[in-house]
Structures are given as structure tokens and as C-alpha cells.
Amino acid sequence: MQRFMLKMNAIAVLLISLFSLSAKAGAGGEYYRIFLNNKLILERNVLEPLSMKDLPLDNVTATDHLVVYYSHCGSVGKGRSITIRDENGKVLKEWNFADTDDKKAGMTIPVKELLAVKKANNGVLNLHYAAKELPKGRMLAGISSKSRTTGFNEDTKKESTAITTVLR
């Protein structure tokens, strides 16, 4: 009886290990990946502890593209949208995406549009995803100003501080 229990425990540990590896590899479960010009910049399995990250969008240009892949247990959501929201949750920009059966369908956002929203809105901005399967949505990442620059305004003869529109 003791050997039987040891074997059962070993099988249980093995199955749990295999499940956790497959979830990390994106073979199921809910996860997302964000690419900038085909380069992976953020990946997260939603079962992992939350550690919110800012998108590393240093040195972006207006011709760049951000692509978000979101998987609901191995399938693509229906009625998908990506929004940029301010720190109060107000939607500043929304992109809607057509339904598809393609499991590898990404949601492409022109960086030029991200830059325009950032330029028009000071403060911390967040990238959100929503779909029929996730109606309340989920915050994917932050978008914030990288730095401040100080300069001298020749017209007013005063020092001024301006937030750069570079995203990080």
C-alpha cells in the first residue's frame, strides 16, 4: 500500500510539472505577447504573479508597428479591442479587430498613433485588451514618458521643462 501511494504521488508531481511547463510555453491557458517590429518585447502568462511592466518603446519611429497576440486557452478572442487609457481608466484611443479563426492572428497598432495619443495626454497611460471572452478587459502594460528635458526658452528668457514624447 505504501508503494502504491508513493507511485501515485510521483505521478501527480509529474503531471503537475508537465502542466506548468505547457502553460508557460503558451500551449494553453491565457497569455499574451507584444512585439515591436517582429521583436518580442513583452510576454506574460496571466497565471503568473502580476508584475506590471512598461513597454520598452525607446527609439521608436512613426513607421514602427506594435503587434499584440492574446490567447484564450489556445484560441483567439471574438470582438477584440485594444485601448489606451489614462490613470483614471478613461479610454483615450480604441482599436477594434475583426473576428478570425486564425490562432496566430495578431492585433497591429501603428506606433504613430501611440505617439499621437501620448503627445496629446500627459501622465501615465496603459494598454488594455478586451474581448467577448474577457469583457471587463485586462491591462497589458504601461506606457509612460521616459524622461524630462530642461531648456531655455529664448522668447520668455525663462527656463522651461518639457516632457519628451519618447515612450518607454
C-alpha positions as a Markdown table, in Angstrom:
| # | Residue | x | y | z |
|---|---|---|---|---|
| 1 | Met | 0.0 | 0.0 | 0.0 |
| 2 | Gln | 2.9 | 2.4 | 0.8 |
| 3 | Arg | 4.5 | 1.7 | -2.6 |
| 4 | Phe | 1.2 | 2.4 | -4.3 |
| 5 | Met | 0.9 | 5.8 | -2.6 |
| 6 | Leu | 4.5 | 6.7 | -3.5 |
| 7 | Lys | 3.8 | 5.8 | -7.1 |
| 8 | Met | 0.6 | 7.9 | -7.1 |
| 9 | Asn | 2.4 | 10.9 | -5.6 |
| 10 | Ala | 5.2 | 10.6 | -8.2 |
| 11 | Ile | 2.6 | 10.5 | -11.0 |
| 12 | Ala | 0.8 | 13.5 | -9.5 |
| 13 | Val | 4.1 | 15.5 | -9.3 |
| 14 | Leu | 5.0 | 14.6 | -12.8 |
| 15 | Leu | 1.5 | 15.7 | -14.2 |
| 16 | Ile | 1.6 | 19.0 | -12.3 |
| 17 | Ser | 5.1 | 19.7 | -13.6 |
| 18 | Leu | 4.1 | 18.9 | -17.2 |
| 19 | Phe | 1.0 | 21.1 | -16.9 |
| 20 | Ser | 3.0 | 24.1 | -15.5 |
| 21 | Leu | 5.6 | 23.7 | -18.3 |
| 22 | Ser | 3.0 | 23.6 | -21.0 |
| 23 | Ala | 1.2 | 26.7 | -19.6 |
| 24 | Lys | 4.5 | 28.6 | -19.5 |
| 25 | Ala | 5.2 | 27.6 | -23.1 |
| 26 | Gly | 1.8 | 29.1 | -24.2 |
| 27 | Ala | 0.4 | 25.7 | -25.1 |
| 28 | Gly | -2.8 | 26.6 | -23.3 |
| 29 | Gly | -4.1 | 28.9 | -20.7 |
| 30 | Glu | -4.4 | 32.7 | -21.1 |
| 31 | Tyr | -1.3 | 34.6 | -22.2 |
| 32 | Tyr | -0.2 | 37.4 | -24.4 |
| 33 | Arg | 2.9 | 38.5 | -26.3 |
| 34 | Ile | 3.7 | 42.0 | -27.6 |
| 35 | Phe | 6.1 | 42.6 | -30.5 |
| 36 | Leu | 7.6 | 45.8 | -31.8 |
| 37 | Asn | 8.6 | 45.3 | -35.5 |
| 38 | Asn | 8.7 | 41.5 | -35.1 |
| 39 | Lys | 10.8 | 41.7 | -31.9 |
| 40 | Leu | 9.3 | 40.2 | -28.7 |
| 41 | Ile | 9.3 | 43.0 | -26.1 |
| 42 | Leu | 6.8 | 41.6 | -23.5 |
| 43 | Glu | 5.4 | 38.1 | -22.8 |
| 44 | Arg | 3.2 | 37.1 | -19.9 |
| 45 | Asn | 1.1 | 34.2 | -18.8 |
| 46 | Val | -1.8 | 35.6 | -16.8 |
| 47 | Leu | -1.5 | 32.8 | -14.2 |
| 48 | Glu | 1.9 | 34.2 | -13.2 |
| 49 | Pro | 2.1 | 36.8 | -10.4 |
| 50 | Leu | 1.3 | 40.2 | -11.7 |
| 51 | Ser | 4.3 | 42.4 | -12.3 |
| 52 | Met | 3.2 | 45.3 | -14.5 |
| 53 | Lys | 5.8 | 46.5 | -17.0 |
| 54 | Asp | 6.1 | 49.5 | -19.2 |
| 55 | Leu | 6.5 | 48.9 | -22.9 |
| 56 | Pro | 10.2 | 49.4 | -23.8 |
| 57 | Leu | 9.5 | 51.8 | -26.7 |
| 58 | Asp | 12.8 | 53.7 | -26.7 |
| 59 | Asn | 13.9 | 54.8 | -30.1 |
| 60 | Val | 10.6 | 54.2 | -31.9 |
| 61 | Thr | 9.7 | 55.8 | -35.2 |
| 62 | Ala | 6.4 | 56.7 | -36.7 |
| 63 | Thr | 6.6 | 53.8 | -39.2 |
| 64 | Asp | 7.0 | 51.2 | -36.5 |
| 65 | His | 4.2 | 48.7 | -35.6 |
| 66 | Leu | 3.2 | 47.2 | -32.3 |
| 67 | Val | 1.6 | 43.7 | -32.6 |
| 68 | Val | -0.3 | 42.1 | -29.7 |
| 69 | Tyr | -1.1 | 38.4 | -29.7 |
| 70 | Tyr | -3.6 | 37.4 | -27.0 |
| 71 | Ser | -4.6 | 33.7 | -26.5 |
| 72 | His | -7.6 | 32.5 | -24.6 |
| 73 | Cys | -6.7 | 28.9 | -23.8 |
| 74 | Gly | -5.3 | 28.4 | -27.3 |
| 75 | Ser | -7.9 | 30.3 | -29.3 |
| 76 | Val | -8.3 | 33.9 | -30.5 |
| 77 | Gly | -10.9 | 36.0 | -28.8 |
| 78 | Lys | -14.0 | 37.4 | -30.6 |
| 79 | Gly | -14.9 | 41.1 | -30.6 |
| 80 | Arg | -11.3 | 42.0 | -29.8 |
| 81 | Ser | -10.1 | 45.5 | -29.0 |
| 82 | Ile | -7.1 | 47.3 | -27.7 |
| 83 | Thr | -7.4 | 50.6 | -25.8 |
| 84 | Ile | -5.1 | 53.2 | -24.4 |
| 85 | Arg | -6.4 | 54.5 | -21.1 |
| 86 | Asp | -5.3 | 57.2 | -18.7 |
| 87 | Glu | -4.6 | 56.6 | -15.0 |
| 88 | Asn | -8.3 | 57.1 | -14.3 |
| 89 | Gly | -9.4 | 54.4 | -16.7 |
| 90 | Lys | -10.7 | 56.9 | -19.3 |
| 91 | Val | -10.4 | 55.5 | -22.9 |
| 92 | Leu | -8.3 | 57.8 | -25.0 |
| 93 | Lys | -8.0 | 55.6 | -28.1 |
| 94 | Glu | -9.5 | 52.3 | -29.2 |
| 95 | Trp | -8.6 | 49.9 | -32.0 |
| 96 | Asn | -11.2 | 47.2 | -32.9 |
| 97 | Phe | -10.1 | 44.0 | -34.7 |
| 98 | Ala | -12.1 | 41.6 | -36.9 |
| 99 | Asp | -13.0 | 38.1 | -35.7 |
| 100 | Thr | -10.8 | 35.4 | -37.1 |
| 101 | Asp | -10.3 | 31.6 | -36.7 |
| 102 | Asp | -6.5 | 32.1 | -37.3 |
| 103 | Lys | -4.9 | 31.2 | -33.9 |
| 104 | Lys | -1.9 | 33.2 | -34.8 |
| 105 | Ala | -3.8 | 36.4 | -35.6 |
| 106 | Gly | -2.2 | 39.5 | -34.1 |
| 107 | Met | -3.6 | 42.9 | -33.5 |
| 108 | Thr | -1.4 | 45.6 | -35.2 |
| 109 | Ile | -1.2 | 49.1 | -33.8 |
| 110 | Pro | 0.7 | 51.8 | -35.7 |
| 111 | Val | 3.3 | 53.4 | -33.3 |
| 112 | Lys | 2.5 | 56.7 | -35.0 |
| 113 | Glu | -1.0 | 56.5 | -33.4 |
| 114 | Leu | 0.5 | 55.6 | -30.0 |
| 115 | Leu | 2.8 | 58.7 | -30.2 |
| 116 | Ala | -0.1 | 60.9 | -31.1 |
| 117 | Val | -2.1 | 59.8 | -28.1 |
| 118 | Lys | 0.9 | 60.2 | -25.8 |
| 119 | Lys | 1.6 | 63.7 | -27.2 |
| 120 | Ala | -1.9 | 64.8 | -26.5 |
| 121 | Asn | -2.1 | 63.3 | -23.0 |
| 122 | Asn | 0.3 | 63.9 | -20.1 |
| 123 | Gly | 0.7 | 61.3 | -17.4 |
| 124 | Val | 0.7 | 57.6 | -17.2 |
| 125 | Leu | -1.1 | 55.7 | -20.0 |
| 126 | Asn | -1.9 | 52.0 | -20.0 |
| 127 | Leu | -2.5 | 49.5 | -22.8 |
| 128 | His | -5.7 | 47.3 | -22.3 |
| 129 | Tyr | -7.1 | 44.3 | -24.1 |
| 130 | Ala | -10.8 | 43.3 | -24.1 |
| 131 | Ala | -12.8 | 40.6 | -26.0 |
| 132 | Lys | -16.1 | 38.7 | -25.7 |
| 133 | Glu | -14.2 | 36.2 | -23.6 |
| 134 | Leu | -12.8 | 38.9 | -21.3 |
| 135 | Pro | -15.5 | 41.7 | -21.3 |
| 136 | Lys | -14.0 | 43.7 | -18.4 |
| 137 | Gly | -10.6 | 43.6 | -20.1 |
| 138 | Arg | -7.1 | 43.4 | -18.8 |
| 139 | Met | -4.3 | 45.9 | -18.5 |
| 140 | Leu | -1.4 | 44.6 | -20.5 |
| 141 | Ala | 1.4 | 47.2 | -19.9 |
| 142 | Gly | 2.1 | 50.7 | -19.1 |
| 143 | Ile | 3.2 | 53.5 | -21.4 |
| 144 | Ser | 4.9 | 56.4 | -19.8 |
| 145 | Ser | 7.2 | 59.3 | -20.6 |
| 146 | Lys | 10.9 | 58.3 | -20.4 |
| 147 | Ser | 12.4 | 61.5 | -19.2 |
| 148 | Arg | 12.2 | 65.2 | -18.7 |
| 149 | Thr | 14.3 | 67.7 | -20.5 |
| 150 | Thr | 15.1 | 71.2 | -19.3 |
| 151 | Gly | 15.9 | 74.0 | -21.7 |
| 152 | Phe | 15.9 | 77.8 | -22.0 |
| 153 | Asn | 13.1 | 79.5 | -23.8 |
| 154 | Glu | 14.5 | 82.3 | -25.9 |
| 155 | Asp | 11.1 | 84.1 | -26.2 |
| 156 | Thr | 10.4 | 84.3 | -22.5 |
| 157 | Lys | 14.0 | 84.3 | -21.3 |
| 158 | Lys | 13.0 | 81.6 | -18.7 |
| 159 | Glu | 14.0 | 78.1 | -18.1 |
| 160 | Ser | 11.3 | 75.6 | -19.1 |
| 161 | Thr | 10.7 | 71.9 | -18.5 |
| 162 | Ala | 9.1 | 69.7 | -21.2 |
| 163 | Ile | 8.2 | 66.1 | -21.1 |
| 164 | Thr | 9.7 | 64.2 | -24.1 |
| 165 | Thr | 7.3 | 62.2 | -26.2 |
| 166 | Val | 9.6 | 59.2 | -26.3 |
| 167 | Leu | 7.7 | 56.2 | -24.8 |
| 168 | Arg | 9.2 | 53.5 | -22.7 |
